[in-house]
C-alpha cells in the first residue's frame, strides 16, 4: 500500500497515482524534459513521450506529488528499489518536491537504484546531492539510442 503524506497550508501531498492522473503526468514529464534535457531534439521528446504514455499504466508503484492547486506537480515510478522515473514540473523546481518523492519511495528500501542521462547536468547534481554514486555507465539508453546513461545507487 502506498502511503500518503498530507499537511496543511498547501503543503505538498504524495499519493498513489490514478489513471485519471496520467494526462497531467505526461504534461509534467514533457515540461520537465524540455527544461532539463536540452540534448534531445523535439522529435526525440515526441518519441519518448509516446513510450512514457504506454509505460505509466504498467507501473505498480506510481506516485504523484500534488501542488497547491491539487494537481500533480511531479511523479515517481519505482519497483523494488529501482526508480524508473522521477520528474517535477520546472515551474516548481527547487522547492523540495523531488526530494519528497524520492524519500517516499526510499521508505522501507535498503537501497535505491536508478539511471540518469549523462547529459542531464541538473539531474546528476540532484542525485549526487541525495547521496547517489555512480556504479556504471551505458553508452546508449534503454531504447538503444545514443544518449548515455549513468547507473546510480544509494545505500
C-alpha positions as CSV (number, residue, x, y, z in Angstrom):
1,X,0.0,0.0,0.0
2,X,1.3,3.4,-0.9
3,X,1.5,5.8,2.0
4,X,0.1,9.3,1.8
5,X,1.7,12.4,3.2
6,X,-0.7,15.2,3.9
7,X,-0.2,18.6,5.5
8,X,-2.0,21.9,5.9
9,X,-1.3,25.2,4.3
10,X,-0.9,23.9,0.8
11,X,1.9,21.6,1.6
12,X,2.7,19.0,-1.0
13,X,0.8,15.8,-0.9
14,X,2.3,12.5,-2.1
15,X,-0.2,9.9,-3.1
16,X,-0.7,6.9,-5.3
17,X,-1.4,7.9,-8.9
18,X,-4.7,7.0,-10.6
19,X,-5.3,6.5,-14.3
20,X,-7.0,9.9,-14.3
21,X,-3.6,11.5,-13.4
22,X,-1.9,10.2,-16.5
23,X,-2.6,13.2,-18.8
24,X,-1.2,15.5,-16.0
25,X,1.8,13.3,-15.6
26,X,2.6,13.4,-19.3
27,X,2.3,17.2,-19.1
28,X,4.7,17.3,-16.2
29,X,7.1,14.9,-17.9
30,X,7.2,16.9,-21.1
31,X,7.7,20.2,-19.4
32,X,10.5,18.7,-17.2
33,X,12.2,17.1,-20.2
34,X,12.1,20.2,-22.3
35,X,13.6,22.2,-19.4
36,X,16.4,19.8,-18.5
37,X,17.1,17.6,-21.5
38,X,18.4,20.1,-24.0
39,X,20.4,17.4,-25.7
40,X,17.2,15.9,-27.1
41,X,15.7,17.1,-30.4
42,X,11.9,17.8,-30.5
43,X,11.4,14.5,-32.4
44,X,13.2,12.6,-29.6
45,X,11.0,14.2,-27.0
46,X,7.9,13.2,-29.0
47,X,9.3,9.6,-29.3
48,X,9.9,9.2,-25.6
49,X,6.6,10.8,-24.7
50,X,4.8,8.0,-26.5
51,X,6.9,5.5,-24.6
52,X,6.1,7.2,-21.3
53,X,2.4,7.2,-22.1
54,X,2.5,3.5,-22.7
55,X,4.6,2.9,-19.6
56,X,2.6,4.8,-17.0
57,X,-0.3,2.3,-16.8
58,X,2.1,-0.6,-16.3
59,X,3.7,0.8,-13.1
60,X,2.6,-0.9,-9.9
61,X,4.1,1.9,-7.7
62,X,3.5,5.2,-9.4
63,X,3.1,8.2,-7.0
64,X,2.4,11.8,-7.6
65,X,3.0,14.9,-5.6
66,X,0.3,17.5,-5.7
67,X,1.0,21.2,-6.0
68,X,-1.1,23.9,-4.2
69,X,-3.8,23.6,-6.8
70,X,-4.3,19.9,-6.1
71,X,-2.9,18.8,-9.5
72,X,0.1,16.7,-10.0
73,X,3.3,18.7,-9.9
74,X,5.6,15.7,-10.1
75,X,5.8,12.0,-10.0
76,X,8.0,9.0,-9.3
77,X,7.7,5.4,-10.5
78,X,9.7,2.6,-8.8
79,X,9.8,-1.1,-8.5
80,X,11.6,-2.9,-5.7
81,X,14.0,0.0,-5.1
82,X,14.6,0.7,-8.8
83,X,13.5,4.2,-9.6
84,X,12.3,4.2,-13.2
85,X,11.2,7.8,-13.5
86,X,11.2,10.9,-11.3
87,X,10.1,14.2,-12.8
88,X,9.0,17.5,-11.3
89,X,7.3,20.4,-13.2
90,X,10.0,23.0,-13.8
91,X,7.6,25.7,-12.5
92,X,8.2,24.2,-9.0
93,X,11.9,23.1,-9.3
94,X,13.9,23.9,-6.2
95,X,11.0,23.5,-3.7
96,X,11.9,20.1,-2.4
97,X,9.2,18.2,-4.3
98,X,11.7,15.8,-5.9
99,X,13.2,15.1,-2.5
100,X,9.8,14.3,-1.1
101,X,9.1,11.9,-3.9
102,X,12.5,10.2,-3.5
103,X,12.0,10.0,0.2
104,X,8.6,8.4,-0.2
105,X,9.9,5.6,-2.4
106,X,13.0,5.2,-0.2
107,X,11.0,4.3,2.9
108,X,11.4,0.6,3.5
109,X,14.0,0.2,0.8
110,X,17.6,-0.8,1.8
111,X,18.9,0.8,-1.4
112,X,17.7,2.7,-4.4
113,X,19.0,2.3,-7.9
114,X,18.3,4.5,-11.0
115,X,19.7,5.7,-14.3
116,X,20.2,9.3,-15.3
117,X,21.1,10.7,-18.7
118,X,24.8,11.6,-18.7
119,X,24.0,14.9,-20.4
120,X,21.3,15.8,-17.8
121,X,23.5,18.0,-15.6
122,X,20.7,19.1,-13.3
123,X,19.6,15.5,-12.7
124,X,23.1,14.4,-12.0
125,X,23.5,17.3,-9.5
126,X,20.2,16.4,-7.8
127,X,21.1,12.7,-7.4
128,X,24.6,13.4,-6.2
129,X,23.2,15.8,-3.5
130,X,20.9,13.0,-2.4
131,X,23.8,10.6,-1.9
132,X,23.7,8.6,-5.1
133,X,27.0,7.4,-6.5
134,X,27.9,6.2,-10.0
135,X,28.2,2.4,-10.2
136,X,28.2,2.0,-14.0
137,X,27.6,3.6,-17.4
138,X,25.9,2.5,-20.6
139,X,26.8,4.2,-24.0
140,X,23.2,4.1,-25.1
141,X,19.8,4.5,-23.3
142,X,17.3,1.7,-22.8
143,X,15.9,2.2,-26.3
144,X,19.4,1.8,-27.9
145,X,19.6,5.5,-28.7
146,X,22.9,7.4,-28.4
147,X,22.1,9.0,-25.0
148,X,24.5,7.6,-22.4
149,X,23.1,6.6,-19.1
150,X,24.8,6.7,-15.7
151,X,23.8,3.9,-13.3
152,X,23.5,5.3,-9.8
153,X,23.0,3.7,-6.4
154,X,22.3,4.9,-2.9
155,X,22.5,2.7,0.2
